[in-house]
Amino acid sequence: MNALEIRTNFHQLIDQINNEQLLIKLYHIMEQASITADGQLWSRLTEDEQKELLKIEGEVQSDCNLISNQQMQNKHQKWL
C-alpha cells in the first residue's frame, strides 16, 4: 500500500466512525504523533525499558511464538 492509498483508506475509516469520543481520541493521537520528533519517545525510555522493547520485538518476529487465530478462538471461546 502506498501513501496515497493509506491516506484514502484512513479517511474512509474516519468517515465511518460515528462515536465522537473515539474521534476525539484518534485526533489527539494523530496530533501528538505529528508534533513528536522521530526518536523522541525512544530517548525518553530508560535503558532497561529500551532493552525490554527490543526483546519483545525479537519475540514477536519469531514464527515459533505465533498462535493461529483458530487456536486463540478455541482458547477463549467462553468469552467470545
VEXLORO-554323 format. One record per residue: residue number from 0; y, x, z of N, C-alpha, C, CB in turn. Coordinates in steps of 0.2 Angstrom, whole numbers. Glycine has a CB too. Layout:
+-----+-------+-------+-------+-------+-------+-------+-------+-------+-------+-------+-------+-------+
|   n |   nyy |   nxx |   nzz |  cayy |  caxx |  cazz |   cyy |   cxx |   czz |  cbyy |  cbxx |  cbzz |
+-----+-------+-------+-------+-------+-------+-------+-------+-------+-------+-------+-------+-------+
| NUM |     Y |     X |     Z |     Y |     X |     Z |     Y |     X |     Z |     Y |     X |     Z |
...
+-----+-------+-------+-------+-------+-------+-------+-------+-------+-------+-------+-------+-------+
***
This chain:
+-----+-------+-------+-------+-------+-------+-------+-------+-------+-------+-------+-------+-------+
|   n |   nyy |   nxx |   nzz |  cayy |  caxx |  cazz |   cyy |   cxx |   czz |  cbyy |  cbxx |  cbzz |
+-----+-------+-------+-------+-------+-------+-------+-------+-------+-------+-------+-------+-------+
|   0 |    -6 |     4 |     0 |     0 |     0 |     0 |     6 |     4 |     0 |     0 |    -5 |     6 |
|   1 |    11 |     3 |    -4 |    17 |     7 |    -5 |    22 |     4 |     0 |    19 |     8 |   -12 |
|   2 |    28 |     7 |     0 |    33 |     5 |     5 |    36 |    -2 |     3 |    39 |    10 |     5 |
|   3 |    36 |    -3 |    -4 |    39 |   -10 |    -6 |    34 |   -15 |    -4 |    40 |   -10 |   -13 |
|   4 |    28 |   -14 |    -5 |    23 |   -19 |    -3 |    23 |   -20 |     5 |    16 |   -17 |    -5 |
|   5 |    23 |   -15 |     8 |    23 |   -16 |    16 |    29 |   -20 |    18 |    24 |    -9 |    19 |
|   6 |    35 |   -19 |    15 |    41 |   -22 |    17 |    40 |   -30 |    15 |    47 |   -19 |    13 |
|   7 |    38 |   -31 |     9 |    37 |   -38 |     6 |    32 |   -42 |    11 |    34 |   -38 |    -1 |
|   8 |    26 |   -38 |    13 |    21 |   -41 |    17 |    24 |   -43 |    24 |    15 |   -37 |    18 |
|   9 |    28 |   -38 |    26 |    31 |   -38 |    33 |    36 |   -44 |    33 |    35 |   -32 |    35 |
|  10 |    40 |   -45 |    28 |    45 |   -50 |    28 |    41 |   -57 |    28 |    49 |   -50 |    22 |
|  11 |    36 |   -57 |    24 |    32 |   -64 |    24 |    29 |   -65 |    30 |    26 |   -63 |    18 |
|  12 |    26 |   -60 |    34 |    24 |   -62 |    41 |    29 |   -64 |    45 |    21 |   -55 |    44 |
|  13 |    35 |   -61 |    45 |    40 |   -63 |    49 |    42 |   -70 |    48 |    46 |   -59 |    49 |
|  14 |    43 |   -72 |    41 |    45 |   -79 |    39 |    40 |   -84 |    42 |    45 |   -79 |    32 |
|  15 |    34 |   -82 |    43 |    29 |   -87 |    45 |    28 |   -88 |    53 |    22 |   -85 |    43 |
|  16 |    32 |   -84 |    57 |    32 |   -84 |    64 |    37 |   -90 |    66 |    34 |   -78 |    67 |
|  17 |    35 |   -94 |    70 |    39 |  -100 |    72 |    41 |   -99 |    80 |    36 |  -107 |    72 |
|  18 |    38 |   -94 |    83 |    39 |   -93 |    90 |    45 |   -88 |    91 |    33 |   -89 |    93 |
|  19 |    51 |   -91 |    94 |    57 |   -87 |    94 |    56 |   -81 |    99 |    62 |   -92 |    97 |
|  20 |    52 |   -82 |   105 |    52 |   -77 |   109 |    48 |   -71 |   106 |    48 |   -79 |   116 |
|  21 |    43 |   -72 |   102 |    39 |   -67 |    98 |    44 |   -64 |    94 |    33 |   -70 |    95 |
|  22 |    48 |   -67 |    90 |    53 |   -64 |    85 |    58 |   -60 |    89 |    57 |   -70 |    82 |
|  23 |    60 |   -62 |    95 |    65 |   -58 |    99 |    61 |   -51 |   101 |    67 |   -61 |   105 |
|  24 |    55 |   -52 |   103 |    51 |   -46 |   105 |    50 |   -41 |    99 |    44 |   -48 |   108 |
|  25 |    48 |   -44 |    93 |    47 |   -40 |    87 |    54 |   -36 |    85 |    44 |   -44 |    82 |
|  26 |    59 |   -40 |    86 |    66 |   -37 |    84 |    67 |   -31 |    88 |    71 |   -43 |    84 |
|  27 |    66 |   -32 |    95 |    68 |   -27 |    99 |    64 |   -20 |    98 |    67 |   -29 |   106 |
|  28 |    57 |   -22 |    96 |    53 |   -16 |    95 |    55 |   -12 |    89 |    46 |   -19 |    94 |
|  29 |    57 |   -16 |    83 |    59 |   -13 |    77 |    66 |   -10 |    78 |    60 |   -18 |    72 |
|  30 |    70 |   -13 |    82 |    77 |   -10 |    83 |    76 |    -3 |    87 |    81 |   -15 |    87 |
|  31 |    72 |    -3 |    92 |    71 |     3 |    96 |    68 |     8 |    91 |    66 |     2 |   102 |
|  32 |    63 |     6 |    87 |    60 |    11 |    83 |    64 |    14 |    78 |    54 |     8 |    79 |
|  33 |    69 |    10 |    76 |    74 |    13 |    71 |    79 |    18 |    73 |    77 |     7 |    67 |
|  34 |    80 |    17 |    80 |    85 |    22 |    83 |    82 |    28 |    86 |    90 |    18 |    87 |
|  35 |    75 |    28 |    87 |    72 |    33 |    91 |    70 |    39 |    86 |    66 |    31 |    94 |
|  36 |    72 |    45 |    87 |    71 |    50 |    83 |    64 |    52 |    83 |    75 |    56 |    85 |
|  37 |    61 |    54 |    77 |    54 |    56 |    77 |    53 |    62 |    82 |    52 |    59 |    70 |
|  38 |    47 |    61 |    86 |    45 |    66 |    91 |    48 |    65 |    98 |    46 |    72 |    88 |
|  39 |    53 |    60 |    98 |    57 |    59 |   104 |    52 |    57 |   110 |    63 |    55 |   103 |
|  40 |    48 |    52 |   108 |    44 |    49 |   113 |    39 |    55 |   116 |    40 |    43 |   111 |
|  41 |    36 |    58 |   111 |    31 |    63 |   112 |    34 |    69 |   117 |    28 |    67 |   106 |
|  42 |    40 |    71 |   116 |    43 |    76 |   120 |    45 |    73 |   127 |    50 |    78 |   117 |
|  43 |    45 |    67 |   128 |    46 |    64 |   135 |    40 |    64 |   139 |    49 |    57 |   134 |
|  44 |    34 |    64 |   136 |    27 |    64 |   139 |    26 |    71 |   143 |    22 |    63 |   134 |
|  45 |    22 |    70 |   148 |    20 |    76 |   152 |    15 |    80 |   148 |    18 |    75 |   159 |
|  46 |    14 |    86 |   150 |     8 |    90 |   146 |     2 |    86 |   147 |     8 |    97 |   148 |
|  47 |     0 |    84 |   153 |    -6 |    80 |   154 |    -7 |    74 |   150 |    -7 |    78 |   161 |
|  48 |    -1 |    70 |   149 |    -1 |    64 |   145 |    -2 |    66 |   138 |     6 |    60 |   146 |
|  49 |     1 |    71 |   135 |     0 |    73 |   128 |    -7 |    75 |   127 |     5 |    79 |   127 |
|  50 |   -10 |    79 |   132 |   -17 |    81 |   131 |   -22 |    75 |   131 |   -19 |    85 |   137 |
|  51 |   -20 |    70 |   135 |   -24 |    64 |   136 |   -24 |    60 |   129 |   -22 |    59 |   142 |
|  52 |   -18 |    59 |   126 |   -17 |    56 |   120 |   -21 |    59 |   114 |   -10 |    55 |   118 |
|  53 |   -21 |    66 |   114 |   -24 |    70 |   109 |   -32 |    69 |   110 |   -22 |    77 |   109 |
|  54 |   -34 |    68 |   116 |   -41 |    67 |   117 |   -43 |    60 |   115 |   -43 |    68 |   125 |
|  55 |   -39 |    55 |   116 |   -41 |    48 |   114 |   -41 |    48 |   107 |   -35 |    44 |   117 |
|  56 |   -36 |    51 |   103 |   -36 |    51 |    96 |   -42 |    54 |    93 |   -30 |    55 |    93 |
|  57 |   -44 |    60 |    96 |   -51 |    63 |    94 |   -57 |    58 |    94 |   -52 |    69 |    97 |
|  58 |   -57 |    54 |   100 |   -62 |    50 |   101 |   -62 |    44 |    96 |   -62 |    47 |   109 |
|  59 |   -56 |    42 |    95 |   -55 |    36 |    90 |   -57 |    38 |    83 |   -48 |    34 |    90 |
|  60 |   -56 |    44 |    81 |   -58 |    47 |    75 |   -65 |    48 |    74 |   -54 |    53 |    73 |
|  61 |   -69 |    48 |    79 |   -76 |    49 |    79 |   -80 |    43 |    77 |   -79 |    53 |    85 |
|  62 |   -84 |    43 |    72 |   -88 |    37 |    70 |   -93 |    35 |    75 |   -92 |    39 |    63 |
|  63 |   -95 |    40 |    79 |  -101 |    38 |    84 |   -98 |    34 |    90 |  -103 |    45 |    87 |
|  64 |   -91 |    33 |    90 |   -88 |    29 |    95 |   -87 |    22 |    93 |   -82 |    32 |    98 |
|  65 |   -88 |    21 |    86 |   -87 |    14 |    83 |   -92 |     9 |    85 |   -86 |    15 |    76 |
|  66 |   -89 |     3 |    87 |   -94 |    -3 |    88 |   -92 |    -8 |    83 |   -92 |    -6 |    96 |
|  67 |   -97 |   -11 |    80 |   -96 |   -16 |    75 |   -93 |   -22 |    78 |  -103 |   -18 |    71 |
|  68 |   -90 |   -26 |    73 |   -86 |   -32 |    75 |   -92 |   -37 |    78 |   -83 |   -35 |    70 |
|  69 |   -97 |   -37 |    75 |  -103 |   -42 |    77 |  -105 |   -40 |    84 |  -109 |   -41 |    72 |
|  70 |  -106 |   -33 |    86 |  -108 |   -31 |    92 |  -103 |   -33 |    98 |  -109 |   -23 |    92 |
|  71 |   -96 |   -32 |    96 |   -91 |   -34 |   101 |   -91 |   -42 |   102 |   -84 |   -32 |    98 |
|  72 |   -92 |   -46 |    96 |   -93 |   -53 |    97 |   -99 |   -55 |   101 |   -93 |   -56 |    90 |
|  73 |  -104 |   -52 |   100 |  -110 |   -53 |   104 |  -109 |   -52 |   112 |  -116 |   -50 |   102 |
|  74 |  -106 |   -46 |   113 |  -105 |   -44 |   120 |  -100 |   -48 |   123 |  -102 |   -37 |   120 |
|  75 |   -95 |   -51 |   120 |   -90 |   -55 |   123 |   -90 |   -63 |   121 |   -83 |   -52 |   121 |
|  76 |   -96 |   -65 |   119 |   -97 |   -72 |   117 |   -95 |   -77 |   122 |  -104 |   -73 |   115 |
|  77 |   -96 |   -76 |   128 |   -94 |   -81 |   133 |   -86 |   -82 |   133 |   -97 |   -79 |   140 |
|  78 |   -82 |   -77 |   131 |   -75 |   -78 |   131 |   -72 |   -80 |   124 |   -72 |   -72 |   133 |
|  79 |   -76 |   -81 |   119 |   -74 |   -82 |   113 |   -74 |   -90 |   112 |   -78 |   -79 |   107 |
+-----+-------+-------+-------+-------+-------+-------+-------+-------+-------+-------+-------+-------+
***
